[in-house]
Amino acid sequence: MADWDAQWSAGELQERFKWLIGKSERFETVHRRKDGALIDVEISTSGMEIEGQHFLFAASRDITERKKARVC
């Protein structure tokens, strides 16, 4: 994730992932596309622990147009 998340460092992401275990959250961040362009995204996560292993399911949605519409 640190390769495409433009808002948080790798260390900050690791701490955020730990915090998400056992929770379901929705938050906004900024991702970097392959072409280098930055886009606003909404992340929906669900973290869990199964037999001592931590898992995090995350889905992202591009919200760039929605954010632009709010400004206008």
C-alpha distances in whole Angstrom, upper triangle without the diagonal:
4,5,6,6,9,11,10,9,8,11,11,8,10,13,12,11,14,16,15,17,20,19,18,17,16,15,14,12,11,9,10,12,13,16,15,16,14,14,15,13,14,12,14,14,16,16,18,20,22,24,23,19,16,14,12,13,11,12,12,15,16,18,19,23,23,22,24,27,27,28,31
4,6,5,8,9,7,6,5,9,9,7,9,12,12,12,15,17,16,18,22,21,21,19,18,16,15,12,11,9,10,12,13,16,14,15,14,15,15,15,16,14,17,16,19,18,21,22,25,27,24,21,18,17,15,16,14,16,15,17,17,20,20,24,24,23,25,28,28,28,31
4,6,8,11,10,9,9,12,13,11,13,16,16,15,19,20,20,22,25,24,23,22,21,19,17,14,12,9,8,10,10,13,11,13,12,14,15,15,17,16,19,19,21,21,24,25,27,29,27,24,21,20,17,18,16,16,15,17,17,19,19,23,24,23,25,28,28,28,31
4,6,9,10,10,10,14,14,11,14,17,15,15,19,20,19,21,24,23,22,20,18,16,14,11,8,5,5,7,8,11,9,10,9,10,12,11,14,13,16,17,20,20,23,25,27,30,28,25,22,20,17,17,14,14,12,14,13,16,16,19,20,19,21,24,25,25,27
4,6,6,8,9,12,11,9,12,14,13,13,17,17,17,19,22,21,19,17,15,13,11,7,6,4,6,9,12,14,11,12,9,10,10,10,12,11,15,15,18,19,22,24,26,29,27,24,21,19,16,16,13,13,11,13,13,15,15,18,19,18,20,23,23,23,26
4,6,8,10,13,11,11,14,16,14,16,19,19,19,22,25,23,22,19,17,14,12,8,5,5,6,10,12,13,10,10,8,9,10,11,13,14,17,18,21,22,25,27,30,32,30,27,24,22,20,20,17,17,14,15,14,15,14,18,19,17,18,22,22,21,24
4,7,10,12,9,9,13,14,12,14,17,17,17,20,23,21,20,17,16,12,10,6,6,7,9,13,16,17,14,13,10,11,10,11,13,13,16,17,20,20,24,26,29,32,30,27,23,22,19,19,16,17,14,16,15,15,15,19,19,16,18,21,20,20,24
4,7,8,6,6,10,10,9,12,14,14,15,18,21,20,19,17,16,13,12,8,9,10,12,15,18,19,16,16,13,14,13,13,14,14,16,16,19,19,22,24,27,29,27,24,21,20,17,18,16,17,16,18,17,18,18,22,22,20,22,25,24,24,27
4,5,5,6,9,10,10,12,14,15,16,19,22,21,22,19,19,16,15,12,12,12,13,16,18,20,17,18,15,17,17,17,18,16,19,18,21,20,23,24,27,29,26,23,20,20,18,20,18,19,18,20,20,21,21,25,25,23,25,28,27,27,31
4,6,5,6,9,10,11,13,14,15,17,21,20,21,19,19,17,17,14,14,13,14,17,18,21,18,19,17,19,18,18,19,17,19,18,19,18,21,21,24,26,23,20,18,17,16,18,16,19,18,21,21,23,23,27,27,25,28,31,30,30,33
4,5,5,6,9,10,11,13,14,16,20,20,21,19,20,18,18,16,16,16,18,21,22,24,22,23,20,21,21,20,20,18,20,18,20,18,20,21,24,25,22,20,17,18,16,19,18,21,20,23,24,25,26,29,29,27,30,33,31,32,35
4,5,5,6,9,10,11,12,15,18,17,18,16,17,15,15,13,14,15,17,20,22,24,21,22,19,19,18,17,17,16,18,16,18,17,19,20,23,25,22,20,17,17,16,18,16,19,18,21,22,22,23,27,26,24,27,30,28,28,32
4,5,5,6,9,10,10,13,16,15,16,14,15,13,13,11,13,13,15,18,20,22,20,20,18,18,17,15,15,13,15,13,15,14,16,18,21,23,21,18,15,14,12,14,13,15,15,18,19,20,21,25,25,23,26,28,27,28,31
4,5,5,6,9,10,11,15,15,16,16,17,16,17,15,16,16,18,21,22,25,23,24,21,21,20,19,18,15,16,14,15,13,15,16,19,20,17,15,12,13,12,14,14,17,17,21,22,24,25,29,28,27,30,32,31,32,35
4,5,5,6,9,10,14,14,16,15,16,15,16,15,17,18,20,23,25,28,25,26,23,23,21,20,19,16,17,14,15,13,15,16,19,21,18,16,13,14,13,16,15,18,19,22,24,24,26,29,28,27,30,32,31,31,35
4,5,5,6,9,12,11,12,11,12,11,13,12,15,16,19,21,24,26,24,24,21,20,18,16,15,12,13,11,12,11,14,15,19,21,18,16,13,13,11,13,12,15,16,19,20,21,23,26,25,23,27,29,27,28,32
4,5,5,7,10,10,11,11,13,13,14,14,16,16,19,21,23,26,24,25,22,21,19,17,16,12,12,10,10,8,11,12,15,18,15,13,9,9,7,10,10,14,15,18,20,22,24,27,26,25,28,30,29,30,34
4,5,6,9,10,12,13,15,15,18,17,20,20,23,25,27,30,28,28,25,25,23,21,19,16,15,12,12,9,10,11,14,16,13,12,9,10,9,13,14,17,18,22,24,25,27,30,29,28,32,33,32,33,37
4,6,8,8,10,10,13,13,16,16,19,20,23,26,28,31,29,28,25,24,22,20,18,15,14,11,11,9,11,12,16,18,16,14,11,12,11,14,14,17,18,21,23,24,26,29,28,26,30,32,30,31,35
4,6,5,7,7,10,11,14,15,18,19,22,24,26,29,28,27,24,23,20,18,15,12,11,8,7,6,8,10,14,17,15,14,10,10,8,10,10,14,15,18,21,22,24,27,26,25,28,30,28,30,34
4,6,8,10,13,15,18,19,22,22,25,27,29,32,30,30,27,26,24,21,18,15,13,9,8,4,5,7,10,13,11,10,7,7,7,10,12,15,18,21,24,25,27,30,29,28,32,33,32,34,37
4,7,10,14,16,19,21,24,24,27,29,31,34,33,33,30,28,25,22,19,16,14,10,7,5,5,7,10,13,12,12,9,9,9,11,13,16,19,22,25,26,29,31,29,29,33,34,32,35,38
4,6,10,13,16,18,21,22,26,27,30,33,31,30,27,25,23,19,16,13,11,8,6,5,7,10,13,17,16,15,12,11,9,11,12,14,17,19,22,23,26,28,26,26,30,30,29,31,34
4,7,10,14,16,19,20,24,25,28,31,29,28,25,23,20,17,13,11,7,5,4,6,9,13,15,19,18,17,14,12,10,9,10,12,14,16,19,19,23,25,23,23,27,27,26,28,31
4,7,10,13,16,18,21,23,26,28,27,26,22,20,17,14,10,8,6,5,7,9,12,15,18,22,21,19,16,14,11,11,9,11,12,14,17,17,20,22,20,20,23,24,22,25,28
4,7,10,14,15,19,20,24,26,24,23,19,17,13,10,7,6,4,6,9,12,15,19,22,25,24,22,19,16,13,12,9,10,10,11,13,13,16,18,16,16,20,20,19,21,24
4,7,10,13,16,18,22,24,22,20,17,14,11,8,6,5,7,9,12,14,17,21,24,27,26,24,20,18,14,14,11,11,10,11,12,11,14,16,14,14,17,19,17,19,22
4,7,10,13,16,19,21,19,17,13,11,7,6,4,6,9,11,15,17,20,24,27,30,29,26,22,20,17,16,12,12,9,9,10,9,11,14,12,11,14,16,15,16,19
4,7,10,13,16,18,15,14,10,9,6,6,6,7,11,13,16,18,21,24,27,30,29,26,22,20,17,16,13,12,10,10,10,10,11,14,14,12,15,17,16,17,20
4,7,10,13,14,12,10,6,6,5,6,9,10,14,15,19,20,24,27,30,33,31,28,24,22,19,18,15,14,11,11,9,10,9,13,14,12,14,17,17,17,20
4,6,10,11,9,8,6,5,6,7,10,10,14,16,19,20,24,26,29,32,30,27,24,21,18,17,14,13,10,10,9,11,11,14,15,14,16,19,19,20,22
4,7,8,6,6,5,6,9,10,13,14,18,19,22,23,27,29,31,34,32,29,26,24,21,20,16,15,12,13,11,13,12,16,17,16,17,21,21,21,24
4,5,5,5,6,7,11,11,15,15,19,20,23,25,28,30,32,35,34,30,27,25,22,20,17,15,13,13,11,14,12,15,18,17,18,21,22,22,24
4,5,7,10,11,14,15,18,18,21,23,26,27,30,32,33,36,35,31,28,26,23,22,19,18,15,16,14,17,16,19,21,21,21,24,26,26,28
4,6,9,11,15,16,20,21,24,25,29,30,33,35,37,39,38,34,32,29,27,25,22,21,18,18,15,18,16,18,21,21,20,23,25,25,26
4,6,10,13,15,18,19,23,24,28,29,32,34,36,39,37,34,31,28,26,25,22,20,17,17,15,17,15,18,20,19,19,23,24,23,25
4,7,10,13,16,18,22,24,27,29,32,34,37,39,38,34,31,29,26,25,21,19,16,15,12,14,11,14,17,16,15,19,20,19,21
4,7,10,13,15,19,21,24,26,29,32,34,37,36,33,29,27,24,22,19,17,14,13,10,11,9,12,15,13,13,17,18,17,19
4,6,10,12,16,18,22,24,28,31,33,36,35,32,28,26,22,21,17,15,11,10,7,8,6,9,11,10,11,14,15,15,17
4,7,10,13,16,20,22,26,29,31,35,33,30,27,24,21,19,15,14,10,8,6,5,5,9,9,8,10,13,13,13,16
4,6,10,13,16,19,22,26,28,31,30,27,24,21,17,16,12,10,6,5,4,5,7,10,10,10,12,14,15,16,19
4,7,10,14,16,20,23,26,29,28,26,22,19,16,14,10,8,6,5,7,6,9,12,11,11,14,15,15,17,20
4,6,10,13,16,20,22,26,25,22,18,16,12,10,7,6,4,7,9,10,13,16,14,14,18,19,19,21,24
4,7,10,14,17,20,23,23,20,17,14,10,8,6,5,6,8,12,13,16,18,16,17,21,21,21,23,26
4,6,10,14,16,20,19,17,13,10,7,6,4,7,9,12,15,16,19,22,20,20,24,25,24,27,29
4,7,10,13,16,16,14,11,8,6,5,7,9,12,15,18,20,23,25,23,24,27,28,28,30,33
4,7,10,14,13,11,7,6,4,6,8,12,15,18,21,22,25,28,27,27,30,31,30,33,36
4,7,10,10,8,6,5,6,9,12,15,18,21,25,26,29,32,30,30,34,35,34,36,39
4,7,6,5,4,6,9,11,15,18,21,25,28,29,32,35,34,34,37,38,37,40,43
4,5,5,6,8,11,13,17,20,23,27,30,32,35,37,36,36,40,41,40,42,45
4,6,8,11,14,16,20,23,27,30,33,35,38,41,40,40,43,45,44,46,49
4,7,10,13,16,20,23,26,30,33,35,37,40,39,39,42,44,43,45,48
4,7,10,13,16,20,23,27,30,32,34,37,36,36,39,41,40,42,45
4,7,10,13,17,20,23,26,28,31,34,33,32,36,37,37,38,42
4,7,10,13,16,20,23,25,28,31,30,30,33,35,34,36,39
4,6,10,13,16,20,21,24,27,26,26,29,31,30,32,35
4,7,10,14,17,19,22,25,24,24,28,29,29,31,33
4,7,10,13,15,18,21,20,21,24,25,25,27,30
4,7,10,13,16,18,17,18,21,22,23,25,27
4,7,9,12,14,14,15,18,19,20,22,24
4,6,9,11,11,12,15,16,17,19,21
4,6,8,9,10,12,13,15,16,18
4,6,5,6,9,10,11,13,15
4,6,5,6,9,10,11,13
4,5,5,6,9,10,11
4,5,5,7,9,10
4,5,5,7,9
4,5,5,7
4,5,5
4,6
4
